Amino acid sequence: MAPAHKTLLTGLAVFVAGAALWLFGLDVEIVVITPSKAGVVMMVLGALEALYGVYKIVRGDPAERR
């Protein structure tokens, strides 16, 4: 699998995990972090990584052709 596709899939997986934390972690409070807030951060980072993967696929990075 091409690195761009791996980046896209990893970003989507992080986004889905963040969405699960955000949806199901609203009632849970941990001393250090709140799972719902961590889920929002994971969703943002996952979306950025997925968009970067799409960018790499569309652009056709020459390093991936080797």
Rosetta constraint file for C-alpha pairs under 8 A:
AtomPair CA 1 CA 5 HARMONIC 6.63 0.50
AtomPair CA 1 CA 6 HARMONIC 6.87 0.50
AtomPair CA 2 CA 6 HARMONIC 6.46 0.50
AtomPair CA 2 CA 64 HARMONIC 6.85 0.50
AtomPair CA 3 CA 7 HARMONIC 6.17 0.50
AtomPair CA 3 CA 64 HARMONIC 7.13 0.50
AtomPair CA 4 CA 8 HARMONIC 6.30 0.50
AtomPair CA 4 CA 53 HARMONIC 5.02 0.50
AtomPair CA 4 CA 54 HARMONIC 7.33 0.50
AtomPair CA 4 CA 56 HARMONIC 5.63 0.50
AtomPair CA 4 CA 57 HARMONIC 5.77 0.50
AtomPair CA 5 CA 9 HARMONIC 6.17 0.50
AtomPair CA 5 CA 53 HARMONIC 6.39 0.50
AtomPair CA 5 CA 54 HARMONIC 7.97 0.50
AtomPair CA 5 CA 57 HARMONIC 7.22 0.50
AtomPair CA 6 CA 10 HARMONIC 5.96 0.50
AtomPair CA 6 CA 53 HARMONIC 7.69 0.50
AtomPair CA 7 CA 11 HARMONIC 6.09 0.50
AtomPair CA 7 CA 49 HARMONIC 6.58 0.50
AtomPair CA 7 CA 50 HARMONIC 6.46 0.50
AtomPair CA 7 CA 52 HARMONIC 7.48 0.50
AtomPair CA 7 CA 53 HARMONIC 4.99 0.50
AtomPair CA 8 CA 12 HARMONIC 6.27 0.50
AtomPair CA 8 CA 49 HARMONIC 6.65 0.50
AtomPair CA 8 CA 50 HARMONIC 4.36 0.50
AtomPair CA 8 CA 51 HARMONIC 7.20 0.50
AtomPair CA 8 CA 52 HARMONIC 7.31 0.50
AtomPair CA 8 CA 53 HARMONIC 4.37 0.50
AtomPair CA 8 CA 54 HARMONIC 6.39 0.50
AtomPair CA 9 CA 13 HARMONIC 6.14 0.50
AtomPair CA 9 CA 50 HARMONIC 7.01 0.50
AtomPair CA 10 CA 14 HARMONIC 6.21 0.50
AtomPair CA 10 CA 46 HARMONIC 7.52 0.50
AtomPair CA 10 CA 49 HARMONIC 7.56 0.50
AtomPair CA 10 CA 50 HARMONIC 7.26 0.50
AtomPair CA 11 CA 15 HARMONIC 6.14 0.50
AtomPair CA 11 CA 45 HARMONIC 7.50 0.50
AtomPair CA 11 CA 46 HARMONIC 4.18 0.50
AtomPair CA 11 CA 47 HARMONIC 6.07 0.50
AtomPair CA 11 CA 48 HARMONIC 7.27 0.50
AtomPair CA 11 CA 49 HARMONIC 4.72 0.50
AtomPair CA 11 CA 50 HARMONIC 4.33 0.50
AtomPair CA 11 CA 53 HARMONIC 7.86 0.50
AtomPair CA 12 CA 16 HARMONIC 6.17 0.50
AtomPair CA 12 CA 46 HARMONIC 5.96 0.50
AtomPair CA 12 CA 47 HARMONIC 6.86 0.50
AtomPair CA 12 CA 49 HARMONIC 7.94 0.50
AtomPair CA 12 CA 50 HARMONIC 5.90 0.50
AtomPair CA 13 CA 17 HARMONIC 6.17 0.50
AtomPair CA 13 CA 46 HARMONIC 7.28 0.50
AtomPair CA 14 CA 18 HARMONIC 6.06 0.50
AtomPair CA 14 CA 42 HARMONIC 6.22 0.50
AtomPair CA 14 CA 43 HARMONIC 6.67 0.50
AtomPair CA 14 CA 45 HARMONIC 7.59 0.50
AtomPair CA 14 CA 46 HARMONIC 4.85 0.50
AtomPair CA 15 CA 19 HARMONIC 6.13 0.50
AtomPair CA 15 CA 42 HARMONIC 6.11 0.50
AtomPair CA 15 CA 43 HARMONIC 4.29 0.50
AtomPair CA 15 CA 44 HARMONIC 7.23 0.50
AtomPair CA 15 CA 45 HARMONIC 7.37 0.50
AtomPair CA 15 CA 46 HARMONIC 4.43 0.50
AtomPair CA 15 CA 47 HARMONIC 6.08 0.50
AtomPair CA 16 CA 20 HARMONIC 6.22 0.50
AtomPair CA 16 CA 43 HARMONIC 7.21 0.50
AtomPair CA 17 CA 21 HARMONIC 6.32 0.50
AtomPair CA 17 CA 39 HARMONIC 7.32 0.50
AtomPair CA 17 CA 42 HARMONIC 7.48 0.50
AtomPair CA 17 CA 43 HARMONIC 7.71 0.50
AtomPair CA 18 CA 22 HARMONIC 6.08 0.50
AtomPair CA 18 CA 38 HARMONIC 7.20 0.50
AtomPair CA 18 CA 39 HARMONIC 3.87 0.50
AtomPair CA 18 CA 40 HARMONIC 6.14 0.50
AtomPair CA 18 CA 41 HARMONIC 7.32 0.50
AtomPair CA 18 CA 42 HARMONIC 4.75 0.50
AtomPair CA 18 CA 43 HARMONIC 4.86 0.50
AtomPair CA 18 CA 46 HARMONIC 8.00 0.50
AtomPair CA 19 CA 23 HARMONIC 6.03 0.50
AtomPair CA 19 CA 39 HARMONIC 5.91 0.50
AtomPair CA 19 CA 40 HARMONIC 7.13 0.50
AtomPair CA 19 CA 42 HARMONIC 7.94 0.50
AtomPair CA 19 CA 43 HARMONIC 6.24 0.50
AtomPair CA 20 CA 24 HARMONIC 5.90 0.50
AtomPair CA 20 CA 25 HARMONIC 7.73 0.50
AtomPair CA 20 CA 39 HARMONIC 7.21 0.50
AtomPair CA 21 CA 25 HARMONIC 5.10 0.50
AtomPair CA 21 CA 35 HARMONIC 5.76 0.50
AtomPair CA 21 CA 36 HARMONIC 5.55 0.50
AtomPair CA 21 CA 38 HARMONIC 7.36 0.50
AtomPair CA 21 CA 39 HARMONIC 4.80 0.50
AtomPair CA 22 CA 26 HARMONIC 6.48 0.50
AtomPair CA 22 CA 35 HARMONIC 6.63 0.50
AtomPair CA 22 CA 36 HARMONIC 4.00 0.50
AtomPair CA 22 CA 37 HARMONIC 6.82 0.50
AtomPair CA 22 CA 38 HARMONIC 7.50 0.50
AtomPair CA 22 CA 39 HARMONIC 4.65 0.50
AtomPair CA 22 CA 40 HARMONIC 6.21 0.50
AtomPair CA 23 CA 36 HARMONIC 7.02 0.50
AtomPair CA 24 CA 36 HARMONIC 7.59 0.50
AtomPair CA 25 CA 34 HARMONIC 7.59 0.50
AtomPair CA 25 CA 35 HARMONIC 5.12 0.50
AtomPair CA 25 CA 36 HARMONIC 4.99 0.50
AtomPair CA 26 CA 34 HARMONIC 7.97 0.50
AtomPair CA 26 CA 35 HARMONIC 7.08 0.50
AtomPair CA 26 CA 36 HARMONIC 5.35 0.50
AtomPair CA 28 CA 34 HARMONIC 7.10 0.50
AtomPair CA 28 CA 35 HARMONIC 6.96 0.50
AtomPair CA 29 CA 33 HARMONIC 7.29 0.50
AtomPair CA 29 CA 34 HARMONIC 5.45 0.50
AtomPair CA 29 CA 35 HARMONIC 7.21 0.50
AtomPair CA 30 CA 34 HARMONIC 5.86 0.50
AtomPair CA 30 CA 35 HARMONIC 7.60 0.50
AtomPair CA 33 CA 37 HARMONIC 7.63 0.50
AtomPair CA 33 CA 38 HARMONIC 7.18 0.50
AtomPair CA 34 CA 38 HARMONIC 6.35 0.50
AtomPair CA 35 CA 39 HARMONIC 5.97 0.50
AtomPair CA 36 CA 40 HARMONIC 6.43 0.50
AtomPair CA 37 CA 41 HARMONIC 6.46 0.50
AtomPair CA 38 CA 42 HARMONIC 6.15 0.50
AtomPair CA 39 CA 43 HARMONIC 6.06 0.50
AtomPair CA 40 CA 44 HARMONIC 6.32 0.50
AtomPair CA 41 CA 45 HARMONIC 6.25 0.50
AtomPair CA 42 CA 46 HARMONIC 5.86 0.50
AtomPair CA 43 CA 47 HARMONIC 6.02 0.50
AtomPair CA 44 CA 48 HARMONIC 6.23 0.50
AtomPair CA 45 CA 49 HARMONIC 6.17 0.50
AtomPair CA 46 CA 50 HARMONIC 6.06 0.50
AtomPair CA 47 CA 51 HARMONIC 6.09 0.50
AtomPair CA 48 CA 52 HARMONIC 6.17 0.50
AtomPair CA 49 CA 53 HARMONIC 6.23 0.50
AtomPair CA 50 CA 54 HARMONIC 6.28 0.50
AtomPair CA 51 CA 55 HARMONIC 6.10 0.50
AtomPair CA 52 CA 56 HARMONIC 6.19 0.50
AtomPair CA 53 CA 57 HARMONIC 6.21 0.50
AtomPair CA 54 CA 58 HARMONIC 6.09 0.50
AtomPair CA 55 CA 59 HARMONIC 5.88 0.50
AtomPair CA 56 CA 60 HARMONIC 5.92 0.50
AtomPair CA 56 CA 61 HARMONIC 5.99 0.50
AtomPair CA 57 CA 61 HARMONIC 7.28 0.50
AtomPair CA 60 CA 64 HARMONIC 7.64 0.50
AtomPair CA 61 CA 65 HARMONIC 7.26 0.50
AtomPair CA 62 CA 66 HARMONIC 7.51 0.50
